[in-house]
Amino acid sequence: MIGLRSAREPASEDAVREAERQLEVSLPSGFRTFLMTVANGAQPEDNILRTTAEDDPGVGVRSFFGVGLPEDPGQDIDLVRRYDFYRDRIPSWTVPIGEDDTGNLILISVRQDDEGSVWFWDHELEAEEGESASEANLTFLADRFDEFLSRLEPFSVDDLPSGEGGRAWMDPAFAEEMRRQGLLEE
């Protein structure tokens, strides 16, 4: 398993049960075990999970959510509050368990036929406001939470081959400031 930079003390059985009561679902056993034995919310070391999608560079996890946590305006990682925020935007058979650096979610399935499977939810491709949540912006990651954890690999931008990346839009004023400071080539 990838290392954890910061991890909260494991959750109690009562805290997990209370979260399940509020969510009105039973959390899959693999994630439940993680919450109660490893960390009740955590920031893993820099990581990546390579997907099978040909044009997908991979998925990284910035934080895992926990249960019964106090509000933190800087980075609220309480699972129930995050679920309440995303409830109408994610498929009803999922619960958010983590996020990446850009606001995408890591979801876990609570439906019977694939309970515990882990999915990536891309907020850039979500349904339009007022439309029902779509599954078109989901990417399957793993059959079980423990499999998902075992597939996370350490990652550093220094590991990228020289010149790898791609094109991206940058605010012209910001680009000019970066050039002025010698941080961006012409």
C-alpha positions in Angstrom: 0.0 0.0 0.0 1.1 3.5 -0.7 2.4 5.4 2.3 0.3 8.0 4.1 1.7 11.5 4.8 -1.0 12.3 7.2 -3.5 10.0 8.6 -6.2 10.4 11.3 -6.6 7.9 14.0 -8.8 5.0 12.9 -12.6 5.5 13.4 -14.6 3.7 16.0 -17.3 1.2 15.0 -19.8 3.7 16.4 -18.6 6.5 14.2 -18.8 4.2 11.1 -22.3 3.1 12.0 -23.4 6.7 12.5 -22.1 7.6 9.1 -23.8 4.6 7.5 -27.1 5.7 9.3 -26.7 9.2 7.9 -25.8 7.9 4.4 -28.6 5.3 4.6 -26.2 2.6 3.2 -23.7 0.1 4.5 -20.2 0.9 3.5 -18.4 -2.0 1.7 -16.3 -4.1 4.0 -12.9 -3.2 2.5 -13.4 0.5 2.9 -15.0 0.0 6.4 -11.9 -1.9 7.5 -9.6 0.8 6.2 -11.5 3.4 8.2 -11.4 1.4 11.4 -7.9 -0.1 11.2 -5.7 2.2 9.0 -7.0 5.8 8.8 -10.2 7.7 9.3 -9.2 10.2 6.5 -5.7 10.5 5.1 -3.5 12.2 2.6 -1.4 9.6 0.8 2.1 10.1 -0.6 2.1 11.3 -4.2 0.7 8.4 -6.2 -0.8 7.2 -9.4 -3.0 4.3 -10.5 -2.6 3.5 -14.2 -5.9 2.7 -15.9 -6.5 0.5 -18.9 -7.9 3.4 -20.9 -5.6 4.1 -23.8 -5.7 7.9 -23.6 -5.8 8.1 -19.8 -2.6 9.2 -18.0 -3.8 7.6 -14.7 -5.5 8.6 -11.5 -3.9 10.0 -8.3 -5.5 10.3 -4.9 -4.9 13.5 -2.9 -7.1 12.5 0.1 -9.2 9.7 1.5 -12.3 10.8 3.3 -13.2 9.8 6.9 -16.3 9.7 9.1 -17.4 11.9 12.0 -14.8 14.5 11.3 -15.0 18.2 12.4 -15.6 20.8 9.6 -12.4 22.1 8.1 -12.9 24.9 5.6 -9.5 24.4 4.1 -10.0 20.7 3.3 -13.1 19.1 4.5 -12.7 15.4 4.1 -15.7 14.2 6.1 -17.4 11.5 4.0 -21.0 12.4 5.0 -20.6 16.1 4.2 -18.9 15.3 0.9 -21.7 12.9 0.0 -24.3 15.5 0.8 -22.6 18.0 -1.4 -22.3 15.6 -4.4 -25.4 13.6 -3.8 -27.3 14.8 -6.9 -24.2 14.9 -9.1 -22.9 11.3 -8.7 -24.7 8.0 -9.5 -27.0 7.0 -6.6 -25.2 3.6 -6.3 -22.0 5.3 -5.3 -20.4 7.0 -2.2 -17.4 9.3 -2.5 -14.4 8.0 -0.6 -11.6 10.3 -1.8 -10.5 12.9 -4.3 -7.7 13.8 -6.6 -5.9 17.2 -6.9 -8.3 18.7 -9.4 -11.7 18.0 -7.7 -12.5 14.7 -9.2 -13.8 12.0 -6.9 -12.9 8.4 -6.1 -16.2 6.6 -5.6 -17.1 3.2 -4.2 -20.1 1.2 -5.3 -22.8 0.2 -2.7 -25.0 -1.7 -5.2 -25.4 -5.4 -4.6 -24.0 -6.7 -7.9 -20.6 -4.9 -7.7 -20.4 -3.7 -4.1 -17.0 -2.4 -3.2 -15.8 -1.7 -6.7 -13.9 1.6 -7.1 -14.6 4.2 -9.7 -13.1 7.5 -10.9 -15.6 10.4 -11.4 -14.5 13.1 -13.7 -16.2 16.4 -12.8 -15.3 17.9 -16.2 -17.6 15.4 -17.9 -20.5 15.4 -15.4 -24.1 15.9 -16.4 -25.3 19.5 -16.9 -27.0 21.2 -14.0 -30.6 20.1 -13.7 -29.9 16.8 -15.5 -29.8 13.4 -13.7 -26.3 12.2 -12.7 -24.7 10.3 -15.5 -22.4 7.3 -15.6 -20.7 8.6 -18.8 -18.0 10.3 -16.7 -17.0 7.2 -14.7 -13.9 5.1 -15.2 -13.7 1.7 -13.5 -10.6 1.3 -11.3 -10.8 -1.9 -9.3 -13.2 -4.7 -8.2 -12.4 -4.1 -4.5 -11.0 -1.3 -2.3 -8.0 -3.4 -1.2 -7.2 -4.1 -4.9 -7.4 -0.3 -5.5 -5.0 0.4 -2.7 -2.5 -2.2 -3.9 -2.5 -0.7 -7.4 -1.6 2.8 -6.2 2.1 3.4 -7.1 4.5 6.1 -5.9 4.6 9.0 -8.4 6.8 12.0 -9.0 6.8 14.5 -11.9 10.5 13.8 -12.0 9.6 10.3 -13.2 8.1 11.7 -16.5 10.2 11.4 -19.6 11.6 14.7 -20.7 9.0 16.6 -22.8 6.1 14.4 -21.8 3.0 16.3 -21.1 0.9 18.0 -23.6 -0.7 21.2 -24.5 -2.7 23.2 -22.0 -4.4 26.6 -21.9 -2.7 29.2 -19.6 -4.0 32.6 -18.8 -1.9 35.0 -21.0 -1.1 37.3 -18.1 0.1 34.4 -15.9 2.1 33.0 -18.8 3.8 36.4 -19.3 4.7 36.6 -15.6 6.1 33.0 -15.7 8.2 34.0 -18.8 9.4 37.2 -17.0 10.6 35.1 -14.1 12.3 32.6 -16.4 10.0 29.8 -15.4 8.4 29.3 -18.8 10.1 29.0 -22.1 8.9 30.9 -25.2 
